Each structure stands twice: as structure tokens, then as C-alpha cells.
Amino acid sequence: MTFEEIRKEIKAKKYKSIYFFCGEEPFFIDRLTSLLENTVLPEDQRAFDQMVMYGNDVNMSTVTDTARRFPMIAEKQVLIIREAQNIQDFDSLTPYIAHIQPATILVFAYKNKKPDKRKNIFQKLMHSPDCVYFESTKLYDNKVPEWIINYCKEQKYSITPKAAGILFESLGTDLNRIANEIDKLTLLLPPQGEIKESLVEEHTGISKDFNSFELLNAIIHKNTLKANQIVNYFEANPKNNPMVLTISTLFRYFLNLLTYHYQKRETANIQEMAKILGVHPFFMKDYTEGSRIYSAKKCAVAISLLREYDMKSKGVGNANTSAGELLRELIFKIMH
């Protein structure tokens, strides 16, 4: 089942006896766990029939013994196991799966790792009709801006594509961190308001004028002055603008631009091209404009330079040159 399908069933109060949420992206695991924690039982019954345990503190025998109890006052009891990946004797859950307690909803939050699916216990969890098995995977970088836009819609707000891009370039792929920033920003807006770049800058400390997003725009239009101003800002604020993220942004763009060059004859539709590149249609103008300035050959050269300077930034073939100087050299070579 997908995240959306599970969430829909929980909201409709169609519960299973066991929920096993696992994987490398904690955001979706946390959201589903919290949804069960806050919706199955009324608040006045949770003190009696809802319990949270932590994998570091319990073994599976303790978990299953607790799960076999009957609720005190509610129709169901909810038992949530956080950090379940730290339970050492997970195989001991097997007998419980064969003879579940129907009055218990048992939730495992198995975070930041994938279970070994070769093991019998995880096979049983995957195939048991009484269990919801969900593996939460990391989003690809190019999917995060779209996720930001959709997350805002779910909260009944909107965000400009540019503001979503700035948040992504500045915060990376940590969905919990991004969601927390968005939640803070929406508190400053009227119902159904829009998050704009100016709001992001004012309340997050992320500059709307000096970021990887604007650096890329300067490179696309060969605005040397603006590019150097941004590099100077990055050099003065290295913690907020690590070179590795800047290179990642530029690498992703030129790799997509190279794809654009080879696809544009076969894919005239902008929406379809955006889907191929994995970007929001709003950003397609960056590719149509960039393709006029950077040929496929120049894109290949830029990609090669980015790889070279990525290694230099990590100390390979570079002893003394600072990150700021390296970035300045890199941008000059790409633009010239």
C-alpha cells in the first residue's frame, strides 16, 4: 500500500491489527505513526489503552505480552513501538502474527533502515492479511520541489514554485525539516495564503537573492556580475551555503539540460518534457533559455568541470585553494 492509501484507510477508521512502517525516509513513518496515535482512541481513553515503547528499552517478548492484553475501557488498545529497528529479537514476533490479539493495534516504527527481507519474520509481515507493511523510501532530489508544493496544498496553502525551489536548495531533502519550516511559515499567513520568496527570506534566514537558485539563473543568462556577487555571499556564509550543495544543483541542471537537447525534437510538449526531466513546468523556461546559450557539447564540458571541482572541494588534487576560490573558478570556466 502507498502512503496515501494507508492514510486514507486510517482516516476512514479501517484498521489492521499490525502496522509495520519501515525505511530510510522517516517523514512518512512519523506521519503515519502520529495519525494512528492521535485518531484511533479518543483523548480521554489514551491514558488507559494507549502505550508507547522504545526499541532500545524492550525485547519482543515484552512487546507481544503487552499486545496480548485486553483493553481496559476502550474497544481497542494501541501499542506503538518507536525506534523498532533497535529490537534485537524481532523473530520472536512470529508466534504473535499467527495468533494476533484482535483488540490490539500494534504499530512498529522501524526507521532509517530497510529490514532484511530474506528473514522469515519480515516475509510474514509483508504477506500477512492482518498487517500493513509500508516501506518509506527517500525522494529523488528532483521530486522534492514538487513534494513541497503538494505538501502546502494539503495544508490548504500555496507556495510559489520559486519559493519551493529556494527551500529545497537551502534545506536539501530532509522532509521533516522542510515540513517544519513550512508549518512555521503558514502560521504567518491568513487561511489559504501563499508562501512567497520574500516570506521565506524574512523568516528563515534564507536569502531570496543570494542562493543556488539565483546563481543558476545568473549562469543561464551569463550575468557575470550577479554570479560573482552570489559567490562572494556564499564565501562569507559557508555554513549556510556548502559547496557540495551548490555543485549538486548545477550538476542536476546541466545533466537535465543535456537530456533536454536530445529530447526536444521528439518531445515538443512542455508538460511532457517537464515530466521527463522531473521538474515543475514553471522551471521549463530555464531549459529553453539555457539551451540557446549552452549547446549539448557545452553541457558535457560543464558536467566534466563540475565533477572535477567536486573532487577538488574534497581535497583531491587541491591543497590550499578555498571553497570560495574554487567556486569562482568553476563558474568562470562554465560561463566562458
N, C-alpha and C positions, 0 to 999 in steps of 0.2 A: 504493500500500500504506500501511496505517496503521503507527504506531509499534509497536503490539503485534504486528502481523503480521510486520513486519521482524525484531523482536527474537526472535520465536518461530522464524523460519527460521534466523537466525544460530545460536541455541542448538541447533538440530537439525542444524547444520553443512551447511545447504543454501545454499551461497554463490553469489553472482553475481560477474561479472568487474569490474563498476564499481558503486560506491555513490556517489550524489550526494545529500548531505544539505544542505538549504538552508533559509533562512527567518529570521524575526525572533525566534524563541524558541530561544536557544542550548541550553537544558537538554536537549531531546530529541536534538539534534545531538550534543552532548557524550556522552550516554549510549550512543547507537548506535555512535559512533566508538570509544569506550572498550571497548565489548563486542567489536568486531572486533579491536581492538588486543590484547586480553587473552585471546582464545579461539581464534583461527584457528590460531596456531602454539604449540607447547609452548614454555615459557620458555627452554629451552636452545637453541632454534633461532632465536629472535628476533634475536640479535646478528648472525646471518649473513643472514637472509632477511626482516627487517622493517626498514623505514626510515620516518622521519618527516621531511617537508619543510614549509616555511612559504611561503605565497604571496608574502610580501614579498621572499623570497630567491631565488626561482626563476622561470623562464618556463616556458611549456607544453612547449617543445621538450625542456627538461631533464627534465620530468616524464615525457613519453612515451618518451624514450630510456631512462630508468631502468626504466619499466614493461615495455619490450620485452625486457629481460634475462631470463635463465633463473635460477631459484633455485639457490643454492649446494649446500644439503644437504637442504632440505625439498621437499615436493611442490608447495608454493605459496610465492610471495613476497608480502608485504603491503606496499603503499606507501600511506602516509597523508599527505594534503596538508591541513594545518591552515591556517586563515585563507585559504582558497582564493579568497575574493572579491577578494583583492588581486592575483591574477594578471591581467596586462594583456592577454595574447594568448590568451584562452580558446578562441577559434575554432580555434586550432591543434590542439585535441584531436580535431577531426572525423575526420582520417585514422585515428587510433588506434581510434575507435569502429567504423570499417569493417573494421579488421583487428586485433582485440584479441589480446593475448598470453594464452592460456587458463591459463597457470601463474601469472598475476599477479592479485591482488585489489587494485584501485585505489580508494582512498577519498578523496572530496572533502568537507571540512567547510567549507561556504560559509555563513558565519554573519552574523547581524544584518542581513540584507537579502534581498530577493527578486530572483532573476535576471530579466532581461528576456526573457520567454518568446517575444517576437517574433523573437528571434535564432535562427538555424538550429541553432547548437550545442546550445542548451537544448531545442529541439524534438527533436533527435536523442537527447539524454539521456533525455527523458521517454518516448520511444517505442521505444527500443532494447530488444530482448528480453534483452540481456546486462547491462542496467543497472537498478538500483533507484533510483528518483527519489522523494525524500521531502521535502515542504515542511513545515517546522515552524512552526506559527502560534501566536501569543500566545493564552493562555487569556483568556476574558472574566472580569472581576472576580468575577462570581457563581459561576464554576466553580472558583475556586481553593480554597475550603474543602473542597469535595468531593474535589478532587485531593489535598489534604493527607491526608485520611482514607484514600484509596486508596493513596497512597504509603506510609503507615505499615503498611497491610495487606501490601503487597509485601515490606516489611522484616520481616514476621512480628511486628509490634507493633500496638497500637491506640492511638487518641487520642480523647479526649472531643470532641464537636462544639464545645463552648465553647472548649477549648484550641486547636482548629483555627482557630476564628474569631479568637481573640486573636492567633495567629501571623500570620494573613492581614492583619488590621487594622494590625499593627505592622510587618510586613515587606513588605507590598504584593504585587506579582505577580512578583517575582524568584524564579523556581522554583529556581534554583541556590542562592540564599541560603537559601530556606526548607528545601530538602533538606539543606543543610549543618547548619542548626540542629537539624533532626530527627535527623540522624545523630549529632550530639553528645549529644542527649538520650537516645537509645536506649542509648548506652554506659553510662548510669547506671542502666539498668533490668535486671531479670532477663529471661531469654528469654520472649517473648510478653507482656511487661509493657505497661502502659497509661500514656500520657503524659497527665498531668492538669494543670490550670491552675497548681497550686502548684509543680509541677516546672518549668513554663515560666517562672514568675516567678523562682524561685530561681536558675536557671542561665542565663537570657538577659537579665535586667535589665528584662524587660517586666512591668509591674505587672498582676496579675490583678484588682486592684480599681479602678485608675485608667487606663482605656483607652477607646478609641472604642466598644468593645463594651458596656462598662458605662455609658458616657454615654448611649448609645442606650436602654439598659434604663431609666435614670433618666427620660429624656424620655417613654418609653412610659407609665410609671407616674406621671408628673408629680411626681417626687421632686425638688423644687427644691433641697433641701439637698445631696443627693448630686450632682446635676448641677453645682452651684457648686463643690463640693469637687474634682470631676474637672477642671473648667475651671481652677481655681486650680493644680492639679497640672500641667496642660498648659502653663499660663503660665510655671510655674517650670522646665519641662523642654521648651522649644520644639523642640530638635533631634530629640528622640525622638517628638514629637507635633505634627508640622506641621499647620497649619490646613487645608491643601488636602486632606490625607487624611481629616481629621475631617469636613469638608464632603462629601467623596465618599461616605463611609459613610452619612451622614444622607440625602444625596440619593438614594442607591440604595434605602434603606429606604422613604422616603416615596413614591418612584416605584412601588416594588413594592406598597406599601400601597394606593395609588390603584388599581392593577391588581386587587388583591385585592377591593376594594369592588365593582368592576364584574364580577368573575368569580364571586363567591361563590354567587350564585344558581344559576348553571349548573354549577358545579364544587363539589359537596359533599364529594368525597373528598379527604382531606388530602394523601395521597401525590400525587394528580394535580395538586392546587393547588401543591404544593411544586415539581413539575416545571415548571409554567407560570412560576412566579416564579424558578426557577433556584436554589433554596435547598435545604439539607438539611431533611428533615421535622422534625428536632429544633427548628428555628427557627420552625416554623409558629405556635407559641404566641405569639411576638412579634407576629404579624399578627392573630391572633384577638383578642388583648388590645388591641393598638393600634387596631383597627377600632372598638372600643367607645368609645374616647376621642377619636380623630381621624377625623371624617367625611371623605367624599371632598372636600368643599369645603375643610376644614381642611388636608387633604393638599396640595391645589393651592396654598393660601396658603403652606404650609411650603416647597414646591418653589420658589415665586417668591422667598421670603426667602433661601433657600439660594443661588439664582443671584445675587441682589443682593449678598449678603455675600461670595460668592466673588469678585466683581468688586472689592468694597471691599478685600478682603485682598490684592489685586494692585495696589492703589493707585488704582483708578478711583473718583473721587468721594470719596476719603479721603486726607487729607494727614497727619494726626497720630495717629489712633486706633490703638492697639497691637492685635496679633492677639488677645491675651487679652481685651481690652475688646470687640473686635468679636464674638468667640465668645460672650462673656457676653450681649451684646445680642441676638445671634441666637437663643440658646437661650431667653432670656426671652420673646421675641416668638413663637417656635414654641409654647411651653408655655402662653402666655396669650392 
